[in-house]
């Protein structure tokens, strides 16, 4: 929200502000603007705040407290004292908040009061700085259905999955540190297949040494629709190439009928043509499969094998085995294979 306006001079500004349901502002919003907002805005439902220690206007907490039914709060907050003030101002809305997103570890246990929280997003904005995140250690959220976490201690996430009422349908988890061991990964997978029977979407770092537990996940989670594998993190942590043969064998053997979309992210390591051919042969007779490979933009990508790959994909598309097969950087709609074919045709 711009600070360089004198809103008092705008006719009917209070009426306009009173109807605001979504507000995005930074912590240095000036006193005049914040005064009008605090006085007139009572119906904000979604609020995004970006604040830093030196910029923070402490009246933002009053604005939060004045809302009647706040259900979504997101903030990137880099100041210890201001984080605590904002979190305490949310307690009044504990029964209505359903979405919470933060890029810093909470300074209070405010999350424990969000009994109706459905979506939780926890991002460590400084992934190479080890933070404790102790205030989520014993967190229980019985209504949670979506959990998004990046560079958060995996043991805390395991506890959260185990104590969240078996309602989770989406889990997205990334971790950049080598602290995620094979044992951690196994416990994470076990927590999912033991506590998330309705899971539909999963994105995670998968280690091939946990094949048995991964297969149990596929068998127990019969509503899965899409799996995303973070290959980039696998390579950085284990310094090994991905074992495509093992993974594809498990997917072909144990995927539930609802699961036919897979994404492999942040990698220039491709499965061999023979590996793909065997996978497609084993998949035949099921719902046509979609495979998506997200490439690392800042690395040179070798297109030398594209001709043979395209021929293979087209053959299995005609057989009804493959629905979609793409390589992309950021946008799944910008298929590098189609771009290659277009360049070659000119």
N, C-alpha and C positions, 0 to 999 in steps of 0.2 A: 504494500500500500504506500503510495508516494507521500513524502513528508513535506514537499515544497508547495503545498496548497494551503490557503487559508479557508478551511471548510466552513467557517462561520459565515462567510460572505455568499455562500451558495444557497439559493432559495430552496426551502423544503429539504435541506440536507438531513435533518434529524429524522424525517419520515423515511427517506431513502435508507439511511443507516439502520433504522429500526427493522428493516426487512432483510438484512444481511443474514445469510445462512452459512456462507463459506467465507473465511477470512485467512489471508496469508500475509504475515507481516514480519519485519525483523525487530530485534530487540531495541534498536535505537529510535523507534517511532517517537515523535516529539510529544511533549505534554499536551499541547492543544488538540492534536489529532486523537490522542489516546483518551483525553477527557471526554470528547464527543462520543467516541466509541463506547466508553464505559457507561456513559449516561444513557445512550439510546439503544445500544445493541443488547438485546436479551435473548435473541433467537438463533444465535450462532450454533450450528450443529457440527461443522468441521472447521478445525483451527490448525494452522501450520505456523510455527514460530521458529525463526532463526535468530539466535541471540548469542552474544559473546560477553565476557565479563565487563569489558570496558564500555560496551554499547547498551547494556541492559537497562531498560526503564522498569522500575519495580512496580509500576502501576498495572503492568500486564497481568499480574496475579489477580488484581481486583477485577479486571475485565473477564478473566476466566471464571471467577467466582460468581459473577453477575448473570451468567447464562442459565437458561431454564432447562435445556436438555442437550447438553454437549455429548456427542457420541463418538467423535473422532478427533484425536489429538496427535500431532506429529511435531517433533522439535529436534533441531540440531543445536545443541547448547554446549558451549565450551567454557562455562564458568561455574565453579563449584557452588558458590553461594546462590546464584540465580537458579541453578538447577533445583536446588532444594526448595526454594520459594515456589517455583512453578509446580513442582510435584505436590507440595502440600496444598496448593490451590485446587488441585484436581480431586481431592478427597470428597468434596461436596458432590461431585458427579460420579461417584463410584458405581452407582446403580445403572447409569445410562451409558457410560463409555463402553463402546464395543470394538473400537480400533485404537491401538496405541503403537506409535513408532518413535524410536529414539536412536540417535547415533552416538550416544554416550551412556556409560553405565549409570543406572539410577543411583541417586544419593540417599533415597529413603526406601521404605518398603511399600510405597504407594501401590505397586502392582498387585499386592495381595488383597487390596480392597476392591479390585475390578471383578466382581463376581459374575458379570455378564459379558466379559471380554471375549470376542470371537476371533479377532485377528491381532496377532502380536508380531511386531517387527523389531528385532534387536540387532543393530549394526555397530561394530566397533570401528569408529572413524579413524582410529590409529592402530591398524592391524599389527604393526611391528612393535607396539608397546603392550606389554603384557598387563592386562587389567584383571582384577579379581572377580568383578561382577557378583559380589557376595549377596547383594540384596535380591537376587533371583535364585539363590541357592535352594531354598525349600518352597519354591513357588508352586501353588496349586490353582489351576484355572479350569474349573469344571465345564465351562461353556466354549472353550477354545476349539476352533475348527481350522485355523490357518496359523502356522508357525514359520516365520522367516528369520533366519539367524546367520550372521556372518562374523567369524572370528570370536565366537563366544565359547567359554569352556564347555567342552562336550559333555562332561559329567553332569553339569547343571541342566543341559537340554534333555539328557536321558531322564533325569528326575522329573522334569516337567512333562515329558511325554507319558511317563508312567503314572502321573497323578492328575491327568487332565481329562478324565471322564470318558475316554474311548471315543471322543467325538471328532478327532482330527481327521481332516480329509486332504489337507495340503501341508507338506513339510518341505522347506527349502533350506539346506544347510551347506555353507561353505566354511572352510578353515584354511588359513594360509600357513599355519605353523606346523613344524615337524612333531609337535606334541601329540598329534592324533595318531596313535599307534594302531596296529592291527587289532589289538585287544579292545581299544576304545571303539574302533569301527564296528567290531563284532557286537559289542554291548549296545551300540546305537541301533544296529539292524535288529537285534533281538527285542529291544524296547518297542520298536515299531511293529513287528509282526505279532508281538504279544499283547499290544494295547491299542492298535489302530486298525480294527477290522474293516472300517469303511474308507480307508485311505484311497484317494484317487490320483494324486499327483505327488511325486517325490523327486527332489533334486539333491544329490549328495555326492560325496567322495567315496567311491567304492573301491575296495582293495580285493584283488583276485584271491587272496588267501582265505577269504571268508565265503567261499562258494556255497558251503552247506547251509549257512544261515541265510544267505541271499536267496537261495532256492526256497527255503521255508517262508521267506517274506512273500515271494511270488505265489506260493500255495495258500498262505493264510489271508493275504490281502486280495480278495477276489474282485474288488471293484476298481482296481488300478486302471487308469486310462493312459498315463504318460509317465515315463521315467527319464530323468536327465542325469547323465553321468559327467562329473567334473574331471575330465582327463588331465587338464593342465595341472591341477593340484596334485593329482596322483603322480605325475611325472616329476614335479618339483620335490615332492616328499620322498618318494622311493627311488628316484633316479633310474627308473626302468621303463621300458616300453610296455604298452598295454597288451595284455593277453586277450586278444580279440576272440580267439578260438574258444577259450573256456567260457567267456561271457556269452557269446552267441549260442553255444550249445545249451547253456542254462535257459536262456530266453526262449529258444525254440521248444525246449522240453517242458518248461513249467509256467510260462506266462498264462495268466487267466484269459478267458475269451475277450474280455473288455480291453485288454492291453495290446495295442498295436502301434503305438507311437513312442519313438525313442530319440533322444538327443544326446550327442556327445560333444562336450563344450571345451573350447580353448585348447585345441590340439591340431598339429599338422601331421600327426601320425595316423596313417590310414590303414584299415584292414586290407590284406591282400585280396586279389580278385578271387582266388580259390576259396578263401575263407568266406567271402560274401556269397559265392555260388553255393557252397555247402549250406550256409545259413538259409538262403532262399529256398533251397530244395527241402530242407527240414521244415520250413514255415508253410509250404504249399498245403492248401486246403483250409487255411485259416483266413481271417479277415485280412485284406491287403495291408501290408506294413508300410509305415512311414519312418524313414531314417534321416536324421538331420545332424550334420557335422559343423559345429561352429569353429572357424579357424582363427588363429592368432593373427591379427591384422599387421603386427609389426615384425613379422617374420616372412621371409621369401617363401612362397608356396610353389612347389613344383607341379606344373600342369602336364608333365610328360606322359603320365598314365591316363589322362582324361579320355582319350579316344576309346581305349579298351573298356574303361569303366562305363562310359556312356552306352556303348554297345551292350554290355552286360545288363545294365539297368533297363534299357529299352526292351530287351528280350523278356525279362521277368515282369515288366509292366504289361506286355501283351499276354502273358500267361495268367495275369490277375493276381500275382504274388506281391508285387510292389505297387503301392499307390503313389508314394512320393519319396524321392531321394535327392537331398540337396546338400551343397556346401555353401556356407555363408559366413560373413564377418559379423555384422550387427543386426541386419534385417533379414528375417527368414524369407521374405518375399524377393530378395535379391540373390538368386541362385547363381553361384559361380560357374556351375556346369552349363547353365543356359547362356550366361554371358560368354563363356568360352565357345559354345556352339555358334553364337551370333557373330563373334569375331572371325571365326573360321569360315563362315559362309560369305564374308565380304571379300 
